[in-house]
Amino acid sequence: MLDYMFTHLLSVLIFLPVAGAVLLLFIRDAATARRLALIFSIAELALCVPLLVNFDTTTAAMQFVDGANDSLPWIKAWDIYYKIGVDGISVLFVVLTALLTVISIMVSWTAIQDRVREFMVAMLFLEAAMIGVFTALDLFLFYIFWEAMLIPMYLLIGIWGGPNRLYAAIKFFLYTLVGSVLMLIAIIAVYFAAGHTFDVLAIMNHRFSHTFQMWVFAAFFAAFAVKVPMFPVHTWLPDAHVEAPTAGSIILAGILIKMGAYGFLRFSLPFFPDAALSWTPAIMVLSVIAIIYGAYMAFAQTDFKKLIAYSSVSHMGFVTLGIFALNLQGMEGGILQMLNHGVSTGALFLAVGVIYERTHTRLIADYGGIAARVPVYATFLLVITLSSIGLPGTNGFIGEFTILLGAFLHYKPYAVIASLGIILGAGYMLWLYQRVAFGKITNPHNEHLADMNMREVAAALPLVALVFIIGLYPNAAFGVMHVSVANLIQHVNAKVQAVPEMTQMLSTVIGK
C-alpha cells in the first residue's frame, strides 16, 4: 500500500481531498464535518513531506511522473492523457497549497456556522483542483483543473461571503471566464499546430512561427493576466477579497492569483519565447504601473481587507517584473516572491479574520490601541507587517531584492521606479499597523477584546516560521527551484527563432 502511494504520490495528493469531500457528503453533523476536513487536509500536508524529501534538486526533469502516454489515455482519439508531474518550480506551490488549506480550515472553525459540511466539501474540492493545476503535464488536463477550481471558489464567495457577495462572485467568475475562453481557443490552436498533441513536454520542443506565437501568446496572456491580476484587469480582486470569508481570502491571495504567474512560467515562456520577448517591454510597463498604482490605492483605503487586496496588486507587479526580466536573478526572485506573498498576505488575511470575528468590522478607524489588550495578536500582526514591507531578515526582503537585481541588469529605469513601490509599501503598511495597534482606544468595544486562542496561534505559527526561515535561509527555496529555472532560461534562449533582431534582443535581455 505504501509503495503504491509513493509510486502514485501526486495522484494521491489530487484524489485524497476528493475522497474526503465525497465522504463529507454523507456527514450531517457540523462538528464531525470540521474534524474530518481537518484530518484529510493534514494528511494531505503530511504526504508533502516525502514529496520534498525525495525530490531531486540536481535535475530539471519532471519528477514523480504519473500517467505515461502509453498507460493512461483519457481520450485516446484526441491524444488526451492523464499525465502529471512536478519540477523545482511547481513542487513548491504544491506544498504551499497543502499548508494554506490546513490553515484555512482551522481559521474557519468558528467563523463558518451555516452549511458547514458544504463549506468543507468546497474547500477540499478546491484543494484538489489547485494541486491539479500545478502538476498537470497535459494541456487539456491543465485546462480542466483550471476551470474546476473556479466552481468552489465561486461558491465560497457567493454563499459564505459578505453582503455584496453575489456581485463579487459573479465579477470574479466573469473576469476569469473571459480569459479562460480565450485560453481554450489558444489551446486548441496549439494542439493542431504542434502535431495533434496536448503533451506539455512535447509542445515545449515544438517550434511555432513568430506570427502564430504572437496571437496565441496574447490569448494565454489574457487568461493569466486576469488571474495574477495585472493592471488594468485587476478590479475583480478587491471586491472578491472584501466579500470572501477569511478562508476564501487566504486561498485566493495565497494560491489562486499565483496560478497566473505560474502559467507564464510553465506555458507562455517555454511555448512562445519569441512572442514573450516581443511582449516583454509592455509587460514591464504594466508591472511597474501595478506596483505604483496598487500602493497608492492602498493608501486610500479605509477597509482593512481592501487595503491588503490592493497591496496584492502591487506585490504581484513585482512578481511579473521579475519573471519577465528573463534572467536567473529576476526569475528566481519572482518565484520566491510568489511564495512570500502566499505566506505573508495569507497571514495578513488570517489576521483580519481573527480580529473581525471579535469586532465584526473591517474599518480601520474602528480599531486603535488594541495592542495593549491583545498583545499576542499585535505581535503576530507586527511580524507579518514587517515581512510584507520587506524588512531584512524576513522573507519579503530576499524576494524583492533579487527581483530588483534582475530587473536592474537590463531594465534600469523600470527597476528604479519599482523601488519606489517598496517605499510606498512600507508607508501604507506601517500606517496601517500604527492605526490598528497604537494610540488611544476610542471604540469602547475594544476594551474587552479577547486575544488569539490556541487554535488561531497554531494556524499562525507555520506562517511566522516561514517568514524567518525563508528570510534567514533563502536557499531552502532557491535550492529547490534553481536548476529548473536555469533550464527554463536556457530553453527559452535555445528556442528563439533565427531572426537576427530577436536573437540580439534575447542576448541583451537575458545576458550571460
C-alpha positions in Angstrom: 0.0 0.0 0.0 2.8 2.4 1.0 4.7 1.5 -2.2 1.7 2.2 -4.3 1.1 5.6 -2.6 4.7 6.6 -3.2 4.7 5.5 -6.8 1.5 7.5 -7.4 2.1 10.2 -4.9 0.9 13.1 -7.0 -2.3 11.2 -7.9 -2.9 10.5 -4.2 -2.4 14.2 -3.5 -5.0 15.1 -6.1 -7.6 12.5 -5.2 -7.3 12.3 -1.4 -9.1 15.6 -0.9 -11.8 14.4 -3.4 -12.3 11.3 -1.4 -12.6 13.4 1.7 -15.1 15.7 0.0 -17.2 12.7 -1.1 -17.1 11.2 2.4 -18.3 14.5 3.9 -21.4 14.4 1.7 -22.7 11.6 4.0 -21.9 13.5 7.2 -24.7 15.6 8.7 -23.1 16.8 11.9 -21.2 20.1 11.6 -18.6 19.3 14.2 -17.8 15.9 12.6 -17.5 17.6 9.2 -15.0 20.1 10.5 -12.9 17.4 12.1 -12.9 15.1 9.0 -12.0 18.0 6.7 -9.1 19.0 9.0 -7.9 15.3 9.2 -7.9 15.0 5.4 -6.1 18.3 4.9 -3.4 17.4 7.5 -3.0 14.0 5.8 -2.5 15.9 2.5 0.2 18.1 4.1 1.9 15.1 5.6 2.1 13.5 2.2 4.0 16.5 1.0 6.9 15.6 3.3 8.1 12.5 1.2 7.5 14.7 -1.9 10.0 17.2 -0.7 12.4 14.7 1.0 12.7 12.6 -2.1 12.7 15.5 -4.6 16.0 15.6 -6.6 17.2 19.2 -6.7 20.0 18.4 -9.2 17.8 17.8 -12.2 15.3 19.9 -14.1 13.4 16.8 -15.3 9.8 16.3 -14.2 9.7 14.0 -11.2 7.0 11.8 -9.6 5.5 11.5 -13.1 2.3 9.6 -13.1 0.4 8.5 -16.2 2.7 7.9 -19.1 1.3 8.3 -22.6 1.1 4.6 -23.2 -0.6 3.6 -20.0 -3.2 6.2 -19.0 -5.1 7.5 -22.1 -8.1 9.6 -21.1 -9.5 10.4 -24.5 -7.2 8.5 -26.8 -8.7 9.6 -30.1 -7.7 13.2 -29.3 -4.4 12.3 -27.7 -5.5 13.4 -24.3 -3.8 11.7 -21.4 -3.8 11.8 -17.6 -0.2 12.8 -17.0 1.1 14.7 -14.0 4.5 15.6 -12.6 6.4 18.3 -10.7 9.7 20.1 -11.2 11.6 22.6 -8.9 9.1 25.3 -9.6 5.7 23.5 -9.2 6.7 21.3 -6.2 7.0 24.4 -4.0 3.4 25.5 -4.8 2.0 22.0 -4.2 3.4 22.2 -0.7 2.2 25.8 -0.2 -1.3 24.7 -1.3 -1.5 21.9 1.2 -0.3 24.2 4.0 -2.7 27.0 3.4 -5.6 24.6 3.1 -5.0 23.3 6.6 -4.7 26.9 7.9 -7.9 27.9 6.0 -9.9 25.1 7.6 -8.5 25.9 11.1 -9.5 29.6 10.8 -13.0 28.7 9.6 -13.6 26.6 12.7 -16.0 29.1 14.4 -16.2 31.7 11.6 -18.4 29.4 9.4 -21.6 28.3 11.2 -24.0 27.8 8.3 -23.7 24.9 5.8 -20.5 23.8 7.4 -20.4 20.4 5.6 -20.9 22.1 2.2 -18.2 24.7 3.1 -15.7 21.9 3.9 -16.6 20.0 0.7 -15.9 23.1 -1.3 -12.5 23.6 0.4 -11.4 20.0 -0.3 -12.5 20.1 -3.9 -10.7 23.4 -4.3 -7.5 21.9 -2.9 -7.6 19.0 -5.3 -8.2 21.3 -8.3 -5.3 23.6 -7.3 -2.8 20.8 -6.9 -4.0 19.5 -10.3 -3.2 22.9 -11.9 0.4 22.8 -10.6 1.0 19.2 -11.6 -0.8 18.7 -15.0 1.5 17.8 -17.8 -1.3 17.5 -20.4 -2.6 20.9 -21.6 -6.2 19.7 -21.8 -5.9 18.2 -18.3 -4.5 21.6 -17.1 -7.5 23.4 -18.5 -9.9 21.0 -16.8 -8.3 21.7 -13.4 -8.0 25.4 -14.2 -11.8 25.6 -14.8 -12.7 23.2 -12.0 -11.2 25.4 -9.3 -13.5 28.3 -10.3 -16.6 26.5 -9.1 -15.7 26.0 -5.4 -14.1 29.5 -5.2 -17.3 31.0 -6.7 -19.3 29.1 -4.1 -17.1 30.2 -1.2 -17.6 33.8 -2.1 -21.2 33.6 -3.3 -22.6 31.6 -0.3 -20.4 32.4 2.7 -19.2 35.9 1.7 -20.3 39.4 2.8 -23.4 41.5 2.0 -22.3 42.1 -1.6 -21.1 38.5 -2.1 -23.1 37.8 -5.3 -21.8 40.9 -7.1 -18.2 39.9 -6.1 -18.6 36.3 -7.0 -20.2 37.0 -10.4 -17.5 39.6 -11.2 -14.8 37.1 -10.2 -16.3 34.4 -12.3 -16.9 36.5 -15.5 -13.4 38.1 -15.5 -11.8 34.7 -15.1 -14.2 33.0 -17.6 -13.5 35.5 -20.4 -9.7 34.9 -20.0 -10.3 31.1 -19.9 -12.3 31.1 -23.1 -9.5 32.8 -24.9 -7.0 30.3 -23.5 -9.2 27.4 -24.6 -9.2 28.7 -28.2 -5.4 29.1 -27.9 -5.0 25.5 -26.5 -7.0 24.1 -29.5 -4.8 26.1 -31.9 -1.6 24.8 -30.2 -3.0 21.2 -30.4 -3.3 21.4 -34.2 -0.1 23.4 -34.7 2.0 21.1 -32.5 1.0 17.9 -34.4 -2.2 16.9 -32.6 -0.8 16.6 -29.1 -1.6 18.2 -25.7 1.5 16.8 -24.1 3.2 19.8 -22.4 6.8 18.4 -22.7 6.3 17.7 -26.4 4.9 21.1 -27.1 7.8 22.7 -25.4 10.1 21.2 -28.0 8.0 22.3 -30.9 8.9 25.5 -32.9 5.9 27.7 -33.8 6.0 30.5 -36.3 6.5 34.0 -35.0 3.1 35.2 -36.1 1.4 32.2 -34.5 3.3 32.8 -31.3 2.2 36.4 -31.1 -1.5 35.6 -31.4 -1.5 32.6 -29.1 0.7 34.3 -26.5 -1.9 37.1 -26.4 -4.7 34.6 -25.7 -2.8 32.9 -22.9 -1.7 36.3 -21.6 -5.4 37.3 -21.3 -6.1 34.3 -19.0 -3.0 34.6 -16.9 -3.1 38.4 -16.6 -6.6 38.3 -15.2 -5.6 35.6 -12.7 -2.5 37.4 -11.4 -4.2 40.0 -11.7 -2.3 42.6 -13.7 -3.2 46.2 -14.3 -5.8 47.0 -15.7 -7.7 43.7 -15.3 -7.3 43.7 -11.5 -10.6 45.3 -10.4 -12.3 42.0 -9.5 -9.7 41.2 -6.8 -10.5 43.9 -4.2 -14.2 43.1 -4.5 -13.6 39.4 -4.2 -11.4 39.8 -1.1 -13.7 42.1 0.7 -16.7 39.8 0.3 -14.9 36.4 0.7 -14.8 34.6 4.0 -11.4 34.5 5.7 -10.5 31.1 4.3 -11.5 32.2 0.8 -9.3 35.3 1.0 -6.3 33.2 2.3 -6.6 30.7 -0.6 -7.3 33.5 -3.2 -4.3 35.5 -2.1 -2.0 32.6 -1.2 -2.6 30.3 -4.2 -5.1 31.3 -6.9 -3.5 34.5 -8.0 -0.2 32.7 -8.2 -1.6 30.5 -11.0 -1.4 33.3 -13.5 2.3 33.8 -12.9 2.8 30.0 -12.8 1.1 29.9 -16.3 3.6 32.4 -17.6 6.5 30.2 -16.4 5.0 26.8 -17.4 3.4 27.7 -20.8 3.9 31.2 -22.1 7.7 31.4 -21.9 8.7 27.9 -23.0 6.0 27.6 -25.7 6.2 31.1 -27.2 9.7 32.6 -26.4 9.7 34.9 -29.4 6.4 36.4 -28.5 7.4 36.6 -24.9 10.4 38.6 -25.9 8.3 40.9 -28.0 5.8 41.4 -25.3 8.3 42.0 -22.5 8.6 45.8 -22.7 4.8 46.2 -22.5 4.6 43.7 -19.6 7.4 45.5 -17.8 5.5 48.8 -18.1 2.2 47.2 -16.8 4.2 45.6 -13.9 5.6 49.0 -12.8 2.2 50.6 -13.1 0.7 47.9 -11.0 3.4 48.3 -8.3 2.9 52.1 -8.0 -0.9 52.1 -8.6 -1.5 49.3 -6.1 0.5 51.1 -3.5 -1.3 54.5 -4.0 -4.7 52.8 -3.9 -3.7 51.0 -0.6 -3.1 54.4 1.0 -6.6 55.5 0.1 -8.4 52.5 1.7 -10.5 52.6 4.9 -11.3 48.8 4.8 -8.7 46.5 6.3 -9.3 43.8 3.7 -9.4 46.1 0.7 -6.0 47.7 1.7 -4.4 44.2 1.7 -6.1 43.4 -1.6 -4.6 46.5 -3.3 -1.2 45.6 -1.7 -1.5 42.3 -3.5 -1.8 44.1 -6.9 1.4 45.9 -6.0 3.3 42.8 -4.8 2.2 40.8 -7.8 3.5 43.6 -10.0 7.0 42.8 -8.6 6.4 39.1 -9.5 5.7 39.8 -13.2 8.6 42.3 -13.2 11.0 39.6 -12.0 9.7 36.8 -14.4 9.9 39.0 -17.5 13.3 40.3 -16.6 14.2 37.0 -18.3 17.3 36.3 -16.3 18.2 34.0 -13.4 18.1 36.6 -10.7 14.8 38.1 -11.7 13.0 34.9 -12.4 14.1 33.2 -9.2 13.2 36.3 -7.3 9.8 36.4 -8.9 9.1 32.8 -8.0 10.3 33.3 -4.4 8.1 36.4 -4.1 5.2 34.3 -5.2 5.8 32.0 -2.3 6.5 35.0 0.0 3.3 36.7 -1.0 1.4 33.5 -0.3 2.9 33.3 3.2 2.7 37.0 4.1 -0.6 38.0 2.5 -2.2 34.8 3.6 -1.1 35.6 7.1 -2.5 39.2 6.8 -5.9 37.9 5.8 -5.7 35.5 8.7 -5.1 38.4 11.0 -8.1 40.3 9.5 -10.3 37.2 10.1 -9.1 36.9 13.7 -10.0 40.5 14.6 -13.2 40.5 12.5 -14.6 37.6 14.5 -14.2 39.7 17.6 -15.3 43.2 16.4 -17.5 42.4 13.3 -16.0 45.3 11.5 -13.2 45.7 8.9 -13.0 49.5 9.1 -9.5 50.6 10.2 -11.0 53.6 12.0 -12.9 51.2 14.3 -9.6 49.8 15.8 -6.8 51.6 17.5 -4.9 51.0 20.7 -5.6 47.2 20.7 -2.0 46.2 21.2 -2.5 46.8 25.0 -5.5 44.4 25.0 -4.4 41.7 22.5 -0.5 41.6 22.7 -0.2 38.2 21.0 -2.3 39.4 18.1 -0.4 42.7 17.9 2.9 40.8 17.8 1.7 38.5 15.1 0.4 41.4 13.0 3.8 43.2 13.5 5.8 40.3 12.3 3.6 39.9 9.2 3.7 43.7 8.6 7.5 43.7 8.6 7.5 40.7 6.3 5.2 42.5 3.9 7.4 45.6 3.7 10.5 43.5 3.1 12.5 44.1 6.3 15.9 42.4 6.1 15.8 39.1 7.9 12.3 38.4 6.7 11.2 36.6 3.5 9.9 39.7 1.7 13.4 41.3 1.6 15.0 38.5 -0.3 12.3 38.3 -2.9 12.2 42.0 -3.6 16.0 42.3 -3.6 16.5 39.6 -6.2 13.7 40.9 -8.4 15.1 44.4 -8.4 18.6 43.0 -9.0 17.4 41.0 -12.1 15.4 44.0 -13.4 18.3 46.4 -12.9 20.6 44.4 -15.0 18.8 45.2 -18.2 15.8 47.4 -17.3 17.3 50.1 -15.1 14.5 52.7 -15.4 11.8 50.1 -14.5 13.9 48.9 -11.5 14.3 52.4 -10.2 10.6 53.2 -10.5 9.7 49.8 -9.0 11.9 50.5 -6.0 9.6 53.4 -5.1 6.9 50.8 -4.6 8.9 49.4 -1.7 9.0 52.8 0.0 5.2 53.3 -0.6 4.6 49.7 0.6 6.4 50.4 3.9 4.4 53.6 4.2 0.9 52.2 4.0 1.7 49.0 6.0 3.3 50.9 8.9 0.4 53.4 8.7 -2.0 50.5 8.9 -0.2 49.0 11.9 0.0 52.3 13.7 -3.7 52.9 13.3 -4.7 49.4 14.3 -2.4 48.7 17.2 -1.3 52.0 18.8 -2.9 55.2 20.0 -5.8 55.5 22.4 -8.7 53.2 22.4 -11.6 55.2 21.1 -14.0 52.3 20.5 -15.3 51.1 23.9 -15.9 47.6 22.4 -12.1 47.2 22.0 -11.6 47.4 25.8 -12.7 43.8 26.2 -11.2 42.1 23.2 -10.0 38.5 23.7 -6.5 37.7 22.5 -5.7 34.9 20.0 -6.7 31.5 21.2 -4.6 28.3 20.8 -6.3 27.3 17.6 -5.6 30.7 16.0 -2.0 30.7 17.3 -1.5 27.2 15.9 -2.7 28.4 12.5 -0.5 31.4 12.5 2.8 29.8 13.7 3.7 28.0 10.5 3.4 31.2 8.6 5.5 33.1 11.1 8.1 30.4 11.0 8.3 30.6 7.2 8.8 34.3 7.3 12.1 33.8 9.2 13.1 30.5 7.6 13.0 32.0 4.1 14.3 35.3 5.3 17.4 33.9 7.0 17.9 30.8 4.8 16.5 31.6 1.3 18.4 28.7 -0.2 15.7 26.5 1.3 13.6 27.7 -1.6 16.3 28.7 -4.1 18.0 25.4 -3.8 14.8 23.6 -4.9 14.0 25.8 -7.9 17.5 26.8 -9.2 18.1 24.0 -11.7 14.6 24.2 -13.1 14.7 27.9 -13.5 18.2 27.8 -15.1 16.9 25.1 -17.5 13.8 27.3 -18.4 16.0 30.2 -19.3 18.3 28.0 -21.4 15.3 26.5 -23.1 13.9 30.0 -24.0 17.3 31.1 -25.3 17.7 28.0 -27.4 14.2 28.2 -28.9 14.3 31.8 -30.1 13.7 31.8 -33.8 16.6 32.6 -36.1 15.6 36.2 -36.6 18.6 38.4 -36.2 16.8 41.2 -34.2 15.1 38.6 -32.0 18.4 36.8 -31.2 20.1 40.1 -30.5 17.3 41.2 -28.2 17.3 38.0 -26.3 21.0 38.1 -25.7 20.6 41.7 -24.4 17.7 40.8 -22.1 19.0 37.5 -20.7 22.7 38.3 -20.6 25.4 35.9 -19.9 
